[in-house]
Amino acid sequence: MMKQPVRTNMSDFIKTTMGSQFVIPVYQRNYTWSPEGQTARFMNDVEDLLEKRADSHFLGILIYLESEISAMYKEIQIVDGQQRLTTSFIFLLCLKRAAQELNEKDTFGMIDDYYLYNRHAAKDARLRLKPAVSDDDVYAKLVYGSYKDLSRSERETGVYRNYDYIYRRIMEFRKKHTLLEILNCLSRIDILVFPLSESDNAQQIFESINSTGAPLTSADLIRNYILMNDTNDVQERNYRLYWQPLEALLPESRKLEEFFRYFLAAKTYNLLNKRDVYEGFKVYWNTSKDDRETRMSDIGRYCRYYTMIYDGPCEEPEIEKVMRDFRRNESRTPAPFLMEMYHLYADGLIDAATLCRQIRLVDSYLTRRALAGSDTGGLSRYFPQLLRSVMNSWKKKRRNIYEITKVYLINYNKGKSLAMPTDKEIRTRLREVNAYSMMCIRPVLERIEHYGATAQVDTSDLNIEHIMPQHPNNWWKKNSGAKDTEEYTMYVNLIGNLTLCAEYDNTRMGNQDFNFKKSVLKKTMHIRMNTALLEMDHWTVQDILNRCDEMAKQIIAIYPYQGGSDTQEDAGDDIILLNAPSVNARAIYINRQCIEIQAGTTMKPYGPQEMKSMRSLYRDMSEKGIISEDENGKIQFEQNYRFSDLNTAAQFLLHRGGDNTQAWTRENGTVFAAAEEPKAEEPVMQNTEPKKKKQNRQRHSAARTEQKPQDSGVRKEQPKKPAKTAKKKPVQPVPEKKNSAGEKTEPARKKQVRNRTRKSASGQGAEVRYFKKSEPVQEKPAALPAVRQELKPVPAEPEEKKPQGFFRNLFSKKN
């Protein structure tokens, strides 16, 4: 367990561990303190100590794990506090440089002997501080005094920038104080050190202490998880071989975190929330059947695919051309799907032409939905599920993966919220939708400009221009053909009124009339889409609609609609859908007792009076973050969730009771429940009748239905049966009886049954007798108050009348 923390100062901590080497593990974050931030505050504290404005300064905590490498050498791994320790050593390096320049040999030698070097250690362990690998070379050059030989890139590192800043601050302090006085400040900078034992889980401690303060990204935590539990040599090897290439491809930690999110989606077919990426990675890492080297190598391969897709360039010119068009969308939504397709290509399982067709298909799907104004909220969750369906079907049948993708992406989504807009829908929407406000409009206009061109021009510096201006002057109000301001505003933002032009020309044209705008556009004849405009004599709302139709033809050709030829594809998993006005659900049918609702499923929120039986589950899922409300007021599943059966899942989603199993359909539109969910046996409820009683009932039933044999003339003597087992006569309905007053009376047999023995609280039979009025009524035992309360008072009979019927026989037997 963790040993007791010790409060000490930075000077004593470094000196008392003489013979040891401080190692900053490779899983730690790079040195990130800056001269404008933390380092400036550190030097301000040193100045306060020099000016005696403070007696001491508490720098923070330092957690380390000590390992004995040999009898003369120990390795101290810094689990937390590497920024503080590294800054203190840079401070010492600056003091050493100042002492050397001022020819203060005693101070120079003291810093070397007590702080910076292990004189008698092996060469690799001679430096007291071994920083993180990325900072190692720069720090080593500073220690050995060759800072003048640093390259330009090395001078831009955090280590050198802080070194230069601290040195300049020390030279300012030197005007009032000696170098020894400045050095002694380290003995007044306090730290709290936590030594760990070998039994402590350093990884868990690292996660805990970094859950507060400056948050680590999931990429930082993943690096720690992969590299931490090895020796320093193995850590450095794995860092250089596997992790450093990732950082070279994606230097920013946030972008690396984004990659891991999509990488896990490609592997698990489930897109996690950003906050869950680290936990999801641990599950993937620990359940993978591949060995450690294979897993790390696999991550590196997918990272290369990711950067080639979104940053380029791809190695094959044919693929790069298609990718260049796709990158105009800047959409990370299909990243898991495209990475896996690129992986199949890299492994030789599909050719370059098939990969290009897959990319174009996805590009067309996304662009058409964007132009039609379709909701894009659930697409990021949909693509991992699409990947699952496509891969399972492809592995099962090994058919053309492009045809399989078309079936799942286009055919199965027809008429649903994830449908790909048809040509007719595109033509209609482009006459109605505000194209100028769309994020995709610029890449669409650029693709139109390049469509059919033998040589492409650079469109990156062009602006989007409204031919009929957004703010009309009197000329446009008179000649636009719009009935009123509202109609003008609607037409002015249609795609038919938009074009590309140079930024300078855009400014010149402003709100000028159409002829002036044409004169400006004539100077930019290299823009092909403006050629037809120069031939126009006027520009009205009708001309805008005509150009909308013309551009729609080009868009349909650039982003074609292609349905799959096989509408009966069968995936390895049963993907089922539930689509209703308030629900857009996608699930995996695992078995009759397990239905997994997929992340991205949406439904309406529960009201205060809806489905009381489900509201507690709804609240519980909300508290756990399984569901949340999106910006449109809909409830969205943030992660997969399993229900016990189809009907329970449908009831929760639809907010209604009853049998809803028929609401589930397959992706091809056929009803799922009727085919897969076996019908319940009749009767539905399980028969709990005792076995012996059931046998008797069946035997008597068979006897009643059996045909009677003909009489042979010989009368056989039948054995006598006890009264209880006498043959039962068919039960005849008892006619209602009425007394002289016309009131209904209870049938005699029913009255007999009611007046039979009742059970008392003690389990003994208590005979209920009816007495004459003259007879004293005996009190019930005190132990049976409950039974007495249950008995209803019996009406008293006249004394002179004798009991009739059953009561007369009862009294006669008793007497």
N, C-alpha and C positions, 0 to 999 in steps of 0.2 A: 504494500500500500504506500501512498505518498507519504514521505517523511515530513517532519514538522518544518514549516517555513522559517526562514532566518532573515532578520533584517540586518543588512550590512550596507556598505557603500561600494561604489563601482571600483574604486582603486583597490580596496582590500580584496574584493571578489576576484579580480584579475590576478593580483599578486599571490594570493594564497592557493591558487590552482596552478602554480608554476609546474612545468613538466607536462601539462595537459594541452590539448588543442581544442579550441572551440570550433565546432562544425555547424554550419548552417545547412540543414538538409535540403535536398533538391525539391522536396515537396512543399517547402515554404514559399511564400510569395517573394517576388524579387524585391530588392531594396527600393522602397517607394517614398522615403522622406524627401522633401523638397526644400530648397533654400528659402522659398517664400512661405512655407508653412511650419512643419514640425521642427525643422532644423533651426529656423530663426528663433522659435520659442526656446529651444535648448540653449542657444547661445545667449539669449536674453537672461535666462536663469543663471548662466555662468557669470554674466556681467553683474547681476544682483548680488551674487556671492562675493565677487571681487570688491564691490562697493559697500559690502556689509549691510546691504539692505535686507538680507536674509541670512540666517545661520546655516540652513541646509535646504536642500530641494529633493523632493521625492519624485524619482523618475518613473517608477512603475514596478511591475512584477517581471520576473525572469524564471521560466521553468525549464529545467534541463534534465537529461538522462545521461548518467555517467557510466561509461563502459571501460573496463581495464583491458587494454590491448596487450600490454607487456608489463614487466615489473617496473619499468622506467617511464611508461607512457600510458596516458589515459585519454580517451576521446569523450568530449562533452557535447552531446547533441542538444541544440537549443530548440526546444519545443515551442516556446513562446518568448518573445522579447528580442528577436533578432534585429529589429529596427533600432532599438535602444543600444544594444551591444555594438552593432556595426557603426553607429554614429559615434560612440565613445572611442572606438579604435581609429576612426577617421580623425577625430579630435586629437588623438595622440600622434598620428602621422603628421598633422599640421604643426604641432608643437616641435616634433623632431626636425622638420624642415626649417622652422624658424630658428631653432637652436643651432642648426648647421650653418645657416646663413649669418647668424650673429656670433658664430664661433664660440658658443657656450658648450664646451666639450663635456662637462660633467652632466649637464641636463640631457644632452644628446645620448650619452652612454647609459644614463639611468633609464631613459625611455626604452632603449633597445633591450637592456638586460632584464628589466622588471616587467615589461609590458608586451613588447612586440615579438620577441624571439624565445624559442627553446634552444639554447646554444648547443646542448649535447644530444639533442634528439636526431632521429633519422631525417634525411633531407625532406621527405614529404611532410613530416610533422614539425618542421622547424618554425613555421609561422604559427603564432599563437591563435590567430583567427583564420579560419578557412571559410570564406563567404560562399554564398550560393554560386552554382556553376556559372551562371550568366555574368556574374560580377567578378569572377575569380581572376581573370587576366588583368583587368584594370587595377584591382586592389594590389595584386602582386607587383605590378610595375610601380605603383606608388610607394610600396614598402621598400623596394630596392632602389628608390631614388631616381627612377628614369621617367618621371612624369612629363618631361619635355619631349619625350619620344612618342607620346600618345597620338594616335590617329584622330582624324576629325570625328569619326563615329564614336570613338572611345571617349572623347571629350564631351559628348552629348549624353553619356550615361549618368544615372543618378549618383553613382559613387564619386565620379570626378566633379560634377557640379556642386555637390555638397562639400567636397574637399576644397575646392577653390573658394567657396563662400566662407567656410570656417577659417581657412588660412587668413583671408582678408580681415575677418573680425578679430583674430588673435593679434594681428599686427597693429590693429587699433588699440587693443588692450595693452599692448606692449609699451605704449607711450606713457602709461601711468603705473604699470605693474610689471614685475619680473616674470620670466617664464616659469620659474618654480612656483610662484604664487598662483599663476594660472593653472599649472599642473596640479597643485594641491586642491583645486576646486573639485577634482574627481573624488577626493576623500570626503567631500561634503554633499555629494550627490548620492542619495540613498536609494536602495532598491530592496525589494522583497523577493528572495530566491526560494524556489520550490524544487528541491531535488527529488527525482522520481527513482523508484526501485525497478528492477527488471520485471517484477510481477505486475506493475502498473500498466494499464492499457494506454499507451501514449497517444494512440490514434483517437480514442474516445475523449481523452483530456483535451487534445487539440481541437476537436469539434466543439466541445463545451465552452472553452475559453474564447473561441472565435465566434460564438453565437451572439456575443454582445460587442459593442463598439462598432468599428468599421466592418460591415458585413463582407464575408467572403462570397465570391460567386460559386456557383455549382462546379465550374471548371477548377477553381482552386481546391475545393474539397475533393473532387475526383482525383486530381493529381496527388493529393495527400493520401487518398485511399489506396491508390495503385502502388505508390513508391515507399510508403512510410515504414512498413514492417520488415524491411531488409537492412542488411548492413550498409554502411556508407559506400563501399565500393560497388555493391550491386545497385544501389540507388543511383549512383552517378552513371553507371553503364546503361541502365534502363532509361534514365533521363535523356542521355545523349542519343540513344538509338530510337526511342519511341516518342518521348514527350517533347523534346526540343524541336523536332520537325513539325509538330502540331502548332507550337508557338510561332514558328517561322511562317507557316501558312496563315494563321489567324493570330496575330500578335495581341489583339485586344481581348482581354479576359471575357468580356460580355459577348463578343462574337463567337468565342470558343464555347461558351456556355450555350449559345443558340445552336451551334453545331451538334453538341451532345444531345440536346432535346430532340432534334430531328433524327439523329443516329439511333436513339432508343426507339423512336417511332417506327423506323424502318425495321428494327429487330423485333419489336414486341407488338407492332400494329396498333399502338395506342399512344396518342400524343399527350404527354403529361403537361401539367402546369409548370411554369418556371420554378416555383418554389418546391416542386416535388422531383425535380430532375436528379438531384443527388441521391435521394432515397431510391428512386427507380433504377439508377445506375447500379447501386449496390446489389439490388435484387437480380438484375441482369448478370452482373459480374459473378455472383455466387452461384447462380443456377446454370450458367453456361457450361457445356460439356467439353469445350475446347480448353487446351492448356493455356497457361498464362502468356507465353510468348505469342501464341496464335491470336489470342484476344487483343493484345496490345498492337500487334501488326494489323489486325482487322480494323481497329479504330483509325490507324494511320491511313489505310487504303480509302476508307469512307470519307475521311477528311479531305483527301486529294480529289475525290469525286465531287464533293461539295464545293470546293473552291473552283474547280474547273467549270462546274455548272453555273455558278453565280459570279465568279470573277474572271474566269478564263485565263489563258486560252486553252482550249482542248487540243490534244495532240493531233487529231485527225481534222484536216481542213473541212471535210464534208460535215462533220459533227459541229465544228466551231461555227460554221455559217448558220446552222439551225439554232444553235445556242445563242448566237448574237441577237437573233430576232426575239428569242424567248426572254432574254435578259432585259429587254425594253420594258417588260411588265413589272420587273422588280418584285415579283411575288415569291415569297418563301413557302407559300401554302403547299405546293406539291413536292417539296424537297424530299421527304421520305420515299415517295414513289420514284422520282427521277434518280435518286442515288442508287436504289436497288436495280433499276433498269441499267444504269451505267455499270453496276457491279456485274450484271449478267453479260454485258458486252465485254468488259475487261476479262472475264473468265472464258470467253469464247462461246458462250451459250446462245447468244443472239448476234447478228451481224450489225454493221454500222447503219445499213439502210433501215433495219427494223428499229434501232434506237432512234434514228431521226424521225421516223413516222410516229413513234410514241411521244416524242417531244412536241411535234406539230399538233398532235391530237390534244394533248393537255393544254397547249397554248391556245388552240381554237376554243376549247371548252371554257377556259377562264375568260378569254376576251369576249366571247359571245354573251356570257352571263353578265359581264361588266357593262357591255353596251346595252343590254336589255334591262339594266337596273335591278338584277336579281340579288337577293340577299346572299351575302358572302360569309355570314357569321359562322355557319357550321362546316365550311369547306376544309378548314385546317384539320378538323377532326375526321372528316370524311376520307381524305386521301390515304391515311394509314389503313383504314378499313377496306378501301378499294384495293390497296396493295395486297391485303390478306386474301381477298376473293380471287384476284387475278393469279397470284402465286400458287394458291392451293389448287385452282383449276388447271393451271399450266403444268404443275408437277404431276398432277393426276393423269392428264391426257396428253401432254407434250404437243399440243396443237400450236397454231400460230398465235403467239402471245399478243400480237397487235389486234387480231380479230377478237380474242378473249376480252381484251381491254375495252374495245368498242361495245361489246355486249353489256358489260357491267357499267361502264361509264355513261353510255347513251341509251341503249335499249331499255335497260331495267329502270332507268330514271324518268322515262317518258311520263308526262302528266303529273310529276311529283315536284317537290320543292327543289330538288337537285337536278332538275331536267336541264338539258342543253337546249337553248332557244333555237327554234327552227328558222329556216330562211324567211318564211312569212312573218314570224314574230320579229325578226331583225328589221325587215322592211317597215313594219308597222311602228316599232319602237323608235326608230331613227327619225320618224316624222313627228314624234311626240316628246322625246326625252331631252332634258337639258344636257347636251353633250359636253358643253364647256366646263361643267362642274365635275366631270368624271376624271378619275385618276388615270384611266387608260387612254384618254383621248389623244395625248401627244404621241405615244408609241403607235397608235392606230393611224394617225395622219402621216407619220414617218413611213410606216409600212405601205400606205397607199402611194406615197411619193416614190418609193423604191420599186413598187410592183410593176413588173414588165420592163424595167430600165436595164439597159445593157451595162451601164456604169453607174454606180451609186455615188451620190454626193454626200458630203458631211452635213447633216441636219442638226447637229448638236447645238449650234449657235443660232438657230432660227427660233422665232417667236410665233405664237398663235395669234392670228389677226382676225377680228370680226369684220367681214366685208361690209355689212350693214352695221354701223357702230352701235355700241351698247347705249350710248347717250346721244340721241338724235338731235340734229339741229333742224331748223325749219325746212331745209331742202329735203331731208330724209322723211320728215313727218308728212310732207306733201307727196313724195314720190315712192314711198315704200310699199303702198298698197294695203297697209294694215288699217283696220277699222278704228282701233283705239290703242291707247297705251298698253293695255293688258295684252292684246294680241301681238303688238310689236315686241314686247318683252319676251313672249313665248317663242316667236320665230327667230329672234336675234341670236339665241343660244343653241339653235339646232345645228347639227353637224354640217348641213349644207351651206351654212353661212360662215364656216370656219376655214381658214387656210393657213399656210406657212409663209413667213416672209422674214427678211433680215430685221434685226432689232432697230437699226437706224430707220429703215423704211416704215416700220410699224409706228414709230414716233412721228414721222413726217405725215403719214396719212391721217392720223387722228380721226376727227369726225367729218372730214371733207366729203364732198359729193363723189358719186361713183366714177365719173370721168377723170377726176383728179387722181383717184386711187389707181385707176388703170394705168395712168401715165407713170406712176411710181413703180407699179408692178412690172412694166415693160423693161425696166432696167435689170430685172432679175429673171431673165428668160431661162436660166438653168433650173428653176423650180417648175417641174412639169405640171403639177396640179393647177398652176395659175394660167396655163396656156388657154384653156377654154374660157376663162373669165375675160380675157382680153378681146374675145370675139363678141361679147355681149354688149348690147346697146343700152340696156337698163338692168336694174337689179331690184326685184320686188319679192314679196313673200312667195309668189308662185314660182319664181326662179329658184328660190331657196328650197322649196319642196321638190322641184325637179332635180336639183343637185343632190338632195338627200337620197332620192331614188338611184341616181347614178353612183353615188358613193356606196350605197347599200350593195349594189351589184359587185363592186370591187371588194368590199369587205367579205361578202359571201364567198368570193373566189379565193381570197387570201386565207380566210378562216373557214374552211369547208365543214359542212355538216355530214358526217359519215356514220350511219348506223351499222351495227354488227349484223353479219349474215346468219349467225347461229343464235336463235332465241331460246335454246334449251340448254345452255351451258350449266353444268352442275359443279359447284365448288366443293372443296373438301369440308367446309363448314356450312351450316345452314344459316345464311344471312336472311333475316326476316325484317319486315318493315311494318310500321303502323303510321299511316298518314291520315290525319283528320284536320278540320279547320284550325284546331288549337294545338295539334300535336304533330311533330315530325320526329319519329322515333326509328332508330335502327338498332337491331339486337342480333345476338348469336344464339341460336337454339342449340344448347349443349345436350340436354336430355330433358325428360319430362319433369324432373325436379330442379332444373337449373336453366334459367333464361338470363343472359347477360346483356343488359342495356348498355349501349356503347356511348362513350363520351361524345358530346356534341348534340345529343338528343335534346329537343326542346319541347316544352309544354307550357300551358298557362299556369300562373300561380294559384295556390289554394286560397279560397275565401274563408272568412271566419266561421261560416256555417256549412261548409262543404265537407262531405265524406269524413265524418268524425273518426271513423275507424282507420283512416289513412293519414289524418292530420298529424298525429304523433310521429309517424314515420317521416312525414314531410319535414317537420321541425327538426327531428334528429338528423336527417340528411343535410339540412341547411347548416346546422351547428358544426357538423363534421366537415363541411366544405365540399361534400359530394355534389351538391347542386347549388347554383347561385343565380341571381337575377342579372340578365345582361342589359345592355343599354336600351333595348327595345321593350323592356318590361317583361320579357319572357324568362321562364326558368330553364336553365341549361345544365345538363349533366357535365360536371367538370372532370369526372372520371367514370370508369366502368362500374356498374352496380348490378348485382345478381338478385333476381327474384326466384321464388320457389316454383312458379308455374306461369304459363301464358296468361291465364285469366287474371291473376293477382297483378302482374305487370301491367296489363291493359287497364284494369280498374284504377290503378294508381295514376297512369298517364291520362286517362280520359275523364277522371273524376266522377265515375259512376259505378254503381253496383251491377249485379246480374252477370250473365254469361257474355263475355266479350272476346272469346277466343277467335271468333270468325273475323275480328278486326285485323288480325295479323295476315300479311301476305308475303309471298316470296318476292324477290327482286324483279321477276318477270311478270308480276301482277296477279299470279294465281293465288287462291286462298291457301294459306299454310295449315291452319288448324284442322281443317277437314281432312287433309291428307295425312297429317303427322300425329294428330292427337287422337288416340283411340276413343271410340264412343264409350260412355259409361254403361255398365251392365244394368239391366232392369231387374229388380228395383235398385235404385242408386244406393240406398242405405244398406249397410251390412246386416244380415239376419242374425240376431242374437238369441233366437229361440233355443231352449235347451234341447240337446240331441235326442233324448228319449221321447220327449213330448213331440218333437218334430216327426220322429219315426211313427208314433201312434197316429198323428194327424194325417200323414201320408198314407198309412195303411187303411184308415177309415175312408179317406178320399177315394182310394183305389177301389174299395169295396162298393162304394156308392155308385161309381161309374161302371162297375162290372155288370154285365148282363146276367139276370137271374136264370138258373137252369130250369128246365121243364120238370114238372112234378112226375116222379116215377111211380107213384101210387103207394110207396112204402114210406111210412112216417118214421123218420129217425128221431131217436130220443136225443135231445140236446142237453148237454151238461148245464147244470144250474150255475149261474154266475152270481157273484156277490151283488148286492144292491148298488154298490158304487160303480160297478163296471157294467151295469145293465145297458142294453143297447139304447143309445140316445135317439129320441124321436126328434124329428125336425122341429126346430124352434118356431112356433107360431107367434105372430105379432100379438101382443096383449092389447085387447081393446081398451080404450080409455073408459074408466068408470066415473060416474058422477053420483053424488049424494042427492038427497031430497032437495037440497037448496040449489042444485044445479052446478055445484063446484066439483072440479076434478079431484078424484081421490087416487091415492097411490095404489098401484097394483099389489095384490096380496103377496105374490112371490117376492117382489122387490122389497116389500115391507119386512118379509121374513129375513131376507139377507141383511137388511139394515139393522134389524134387531138381534142379530146373532152376536156371538161373543166378540168383544173388542179387547185389544191389547192395552194393558196398563203400562205405566212408565217402567215398571220393573220387569216387563216381559211376560207376566202371568196373565192368563185369561180372566177377565172380569165379567161375570154373567150379568146381563142387564135384565132386570125383572120389572114388570109393571104391577103395581099394587092397587088394591082397593083403597078408597079414601080413608076407611077406618083403620087400615093397617099402618103401623108406625114405619116411617122410612128410616132405614139405618144410615147413619153417617158414613161417608167414605173415610178410609184411613187418611191420616194427615200426610202420609208420604206420597199421596197421589192427588195433589191439588190440580195438576194440569189436566188429568183425565176428567175430574169432576167438572172442570170448567168447559170441557168439550161437550159433555152430555147436555142435550137440550131438555128442558122441562117437559114432562109428560102430562098431557091434560088429564085431570081427575075424572073418573067415571062415577056415576051415581051408585050408591051403596046397594040399592035393591036390584040393580041389573047384574046379571051374570056375564062373565066374559064370553064372547062369541068366537067361533071359528078356531083359529090357531091358538088364541089366548085361552080358550076354554080347555082345549087339549093339554096345553102347557100346565095350567093349574091343576087339572085332574091328575096328571102324572105326578106332580109334586106332592099332591095330597095323598 
